[in-house]
Amino acid sequence: QVQLVESGGGLVQAGGSLRLSCAASGRTFSSHHIGWFRQAPGKEREFVAALLRWIASTYYADSVKGRFTISRDNAKNTVSLQMNSLKPEDTAVYYCAAVRPGTNYDKWLGGVDYWGKGTLVTVSS
């Protein structure tokens, strides 16, 4: 059973930074791509960023490109999302997810096999 546990959420002022981490059980990082998604109040869950399992290529939503960075720490078996220049519209619950290899790169949500429980990020103006 795959388990994904997010940490690092919190309250930050606009323009500030936060770093989210995702710890996974077993060999999840070798069997799946890892993605970050978010869901703001009253909105649908959306793709934020993804890291491919072998070649470590990264993909970002246009709304976070240039501000967010997804990366992997093999020693700690974690995937992180560094979020800089945060905006109030980045406020959401952020979820780590294991994405099935072969998922089309414009259909990340449809390829999720496992979800973490999420961590809340609140950006005040």
Solvent accessible surface area in square Angstrom, and as a share of the most:
residue,aa,sasa,rsa
1,Q,192,0.85
2,V,32,0.18
3,Q,118,0.52
4,L,10,0.05
5,V,94,0.54
6,E,18,0.08
7,S,61,0.39
8,G,38,0.37
9,G,31,0.30
10,G,29,0.28
11,L,131,0.65
12,V,23,0.13
13,Q,137,0.61
14,A,49,0.38
15,G,56,0.54
16,G,21,0.21
17,S,58,0.37
18,L,35,0.17
19,R,125,0.46
20,L,0,0.00
21,S,33,0.21
22,C,0,0.00
23,A,45,0.35
24,A,13,0.10
25,S,38,0.25
26,G,63,0.60
27,R,200,0.73
28,T,3,0.02
29,F,18,0.07
30,S,31,0.20
31,S,47,0.30
32,H,23,0.10
33,H,16,0.07
34,I,4,0.02
35,G,0,0.00
36,W,0,0.00
37,F,0,0.00
38,R,16,0.06
39,Q,60,0.27
40,A,22,0.17
41,P,114,0.72
42,G,92,0.88
43,K,140,0.59
44,E,153,0.68
45,R,66,0.24
46,E,76,0.34
47,F,37,0.15
48,V,1,0.00
49,A,0,0.00
50,A,0,0.00
51,L,8,0.04
52,L,7,0.03
53,R,64,0.23
54,W,168,0.59
55,I,127,0.64
56,A,49,0.38
57,S,40,0.26
58,T,55,0.32
59,Y,69,0.26
60,Y,48,0.18
61,A,23,0.18
62,D,123,0.64
63,S,65,0.42
64,V,0,0.00
65,K,118,0.50
66,G,82,0.79
67,R,32,0.12
68,F,5,0.02
69,T,73,0.42
70,I,5,0.02
71,S,41,0.26
72,R,69,0.25
73,D,53,0.27
74,N,118,0.60
75,A,103,0.80
76,K,147,0.62
77,N,60,0.31
78,T,22,0.13
79,V,0,0.00
80,S,8,0.05
81,L,0,0.00
82,Q,43,0.19
83,M,0,0.00
84,N,60,0.31
85,S,60,0.38
86,L,2,0.01
87,K,83,0.35
88,P,55,0.35
89,E,119,0.53
90,D,0,0.00
91,T,33,0.19
92,A,2,0.02
93,V,44,0.25
94,Y,0,0.00
95,Y,31,0.12
96,C,0,0.00
97,A,0,0.00
98,A,0,0.00
99,V,0,0.00
100,R,110,0.40
101,P,45,0.28
102,G,75,0.72
103,T,15,0.09
104,N,89,0.46
105,Y,106,0.40
106,D,118,0.61
107,K,121,0.51
108,W,9,0.03
109,L,77,0.38
110,G,64,0.62
111,G,1,0.01
112,V,21,0.12
113,D,56,0.29
114,Y,75,0.28
115,W,95,0.33
116,G,7,0.07
117,K,192,0.81
118,G,23,0.22
119,T,20,0.12
120,L,103,0.51
121,V,0,0.00
122,T,45,0.26
123,V,7,0.04
124,S,41,0.26
125,S,130,0.84
